[in-house]
Amino acid sequence: MKRTQRLLLALAIVLTGTISGVSAQIYVSIRPSRPVYVRSVAPSPQHIWIEEDWNGRGDRYEWSGGYWAAPPQPGYRYRQGHWNHSSRGDRWTPGRWDNGRPRGHGNNGHGNNGHGNKGHGNNGNKHGR
């Protein structure tokens, strides 16, 4: 009986560590430098320029911006990603496509996007600038 309890406890600890590791966010004390990238001609009038984008890789960020992207569906607009600063350091919040409808339970009806970052993004400019 005790052996089974120990085994279940050990399994719970391992699973908890695995699950929490998956959702960990990266904080950096110095933001990475954005490379100089020449904007090419848009492939179509529907494409928007993704100016800045970063992917988390381990304990750092890698540049993945500087590209054209088309909306996943008509009427969607892109909200540019941005850096958030806290006492833990800087954290990148990725850009996202938005159809203008309230998202989840976080929207308070005052114009934020459900994440409390009212005023960030591209302020409705569908071309990202």
C-alpha positions as CSV (number, residue, x, y, z in Angstrom):
1,M,0.0,0.0,0.0
2,K,2.7,2.5,1.0
3,R,4.7,1.5,-2.1
4,T,1.7,2.4,-4.3
5,Q,1.2,5.7,-2.5
6,R,4.9,6.6,-3.0
7,L,4.7,5.6,-6.7
8,L,1.6,7.8,-7.2
9,L,3.2,10.7,-5.3
10,A,6.4,10.4,-7.5
11,L,4.3,10.3,-10.6
12,A,2.3,13.4,-9.5
13,I,5.5,15.3,-8.9
14,V,6.9,14.4,-12.3
15,L,3.7,15.3,-14.1
16,T,3.4,18.6,-12.3
17,G,6.9,19.5,-13.2
18,T,6.3,18.5,-16.8
19,I,3.1,20.4,-17.1
20,S,4.4,23.6,-15.5
21,G,7.5,23.5,-17.7
22,V,5.4,23.5,-20.8
23,S,3.7,26.8,-20.0
24,A,6.8,28.6,-18.6
25,Q,7.5,32.0,-20.0
26,I,10.9,33.5,-20.8
27,Y,12.0,36.7,-19.1
28,V,15.2,38.4,-20.2
29,S,17.1,41.2,-18.5
30,I,18.3,42.7,-21.8
31,R,16.0,42.6,-24.9
32,P,17.6,41.0,-28.0
33,S,18.6,43.3,-30.8
34,R,16.3,43.4,-33.8
35,P,18.1,42.8,-37.1
36,V,17.8,45.2,-40.0
37,Y,15.4,43.7,-42.5
38,V,14.4,45.2,-45.9
39,R,10.7,45.1,-46.5
40,S,9.9,43.5,-49.8
41,V,6.8,44.3,-52.0
42,A,3.6,42.8,-50.6
43,P,2.4,39.6,-52.3
44,S,-1.2,41.0,-52.4
45,P,-3.2,43.9,-51.0
46,Q,-4.5,41.6,-48.2
47,H,-1.0,40.8,-46.8
48,I,0.2,42.8,-43.8
49,W,3.8,43.2,-42.7
50,I,4.8,41.4,-39.5
51,E,7.4,43.9,-38.3
52,E,8.7,42.3,-35.2
53,D,8.2,38.8,-33.9
54,W,10.2,36.6,-31.5
55,N,10.1,32.9,-30.7
56,G,11.2,31.6,-27.3
57,R,14.0,29.0,-27.6
58,G,15.0,27.7,-24.2
59,D,16.0,30.7,-22.1
60,R,16.3,33.2,-24.9
61,Y,14.4,34.7,-27.9
62,E,15.1,34.3,-31.6
63,W,14.0,36.8,-34.2
64,S,11.3,35.6,-36.6
65,G,9.8,38.9,-37.8
66,G,10.1,40.7,-41.1
67,Y,7.6,38.9,-43.3
68,W,4.3,39.3,-45.0
69,A,1.3,37.4,-43.8
70,A,-2.3,37.1,-45.0
71,P,-5.3,37.0,-42.7
72,P,-6.6,33.6,-41.8
73,Q,-10.1,34.7,-42.7
74,P,-11.6,37.9,-44.3
75,G,-12.2,40.7,-41.8
76,Y,-9.3,39.6,-39.5
77,R,-6.7,42.2,-38.5
78,Y,-3.2,41.6,-37.0
79,R,-2.3,43.0,-33.6
80,Q,1.5,43.4,-33.5
81,G,3.4,41.7,-30.7
82,H,5.1,43.8,-28.0
83,W,7.4,43.7,-25.1
84,N,6.1,43.7,-21.6
85,H,8.4,44.8,-18.7
86,S,8.0,43.6,-15.2
87,S,10.3,43.2,-12.1
88,R,11.3,39.8,-13.5
89,G,12.5,41.3,-16.8
90,D,11.1,41.7,-20.3
91,R,8.8,39.2,-21.9
92,W,7.6,39.1,-25.5
93,T,3.8,38.9,-26.1
94,P,3.3,37.5,-29.6
95,G,1.2,39.2,-32.2
96,R,-2.1,37.6,-33.1
97,W,-4.9,37.7,-35.6
98,D,-8.1,39.3,-34.3
99,N,-11.6,39.4,-35.7
100,G,-12.7,42.2,-33.5
101,R,-15.0,40.1,-31.3
102,P,-14.5,39.9,-27.5
103,R,-12.2,37.1,-26.5
104,G,-13.0,34.7,-23.6
105,H,-13.8,36.0,-20.2
106,G,-11.1,38.6,-20.0
107,N,-12.8,41.3,-22.1
108,N,-14.3,43.9,-19.8
109,G,-16.2,45.8,-22.5
110,H,-13.8,48.7,-22.5
111,G,-11.8,47.9,-25.6
112,N,-9.0,45.7,-24.3
113,N,-8.3,42.4,-26.0
114,G,-8.8,40.2,-23.0
115,H,-5.2,40.4,-21.9
116,G,-5.3,43.8,-20.1
117,N,-3.0,45.4,-22.7
118,K,-5.4,48.1,-23.9
119,G,-3.7,50.5,-26.2
120,H,-1.0,48.1,-27.4
121,G,-0.9,46.5,-30.9
122,N,-1.6,48.4,-34.1
123,N,-4.7,50.3,-32.9
124,G,-6.9,48.9,-35.6
125,N,-4.5,49.6,-38.5
126,K,-4.9,46.4,-40.6
127,H,-1.5,47.0,-42.2
128,G,0.4,46.9,-38.9
129,R,1.8,50.5,-39.2
